[in-house]
Amino acid sequence: MVASSYGRANVKEGDEIVITYMEHHSNLIPWQQLAKQTGATLKYIPLQEDGTIDLRDVEETVTEAAKIVAIAHVSNVLGTINRCGRSPASPMSAARSSSSMRRKALRI
């Protein structure tokens, strides 16, 4: 839904879309299609050995060219619960999830 609405209106050639390798197909395919349609680059935040993401990797992967970062707070692929928060040096101001926020208290 976001890829179809926000993505089509705002993502263009040379922009970056950032996701992780733990994304369900419902959060992978729309971004792959948008990247193909617009000429944007699809980038992946690497995973740690335990299946989590490290905010340092987020900071290295997300550049000024990133138009959107779409990551799961709770991955139904790996069962991982990602730490969602703010890092003073992070280009990502906050991570949000419409489904997990209602069920799990977050410390941001």
Secondary structure, DSSP 8 states (H G I E B T S, - for coil): -HIIIIIHHH--TT-EEEEETT--GGGTHHHHHHHHHHT-EEEEE---TTS---HHHHHHH--TTEEEE---SB-TTT--B------TT-S------TTHHHHS----
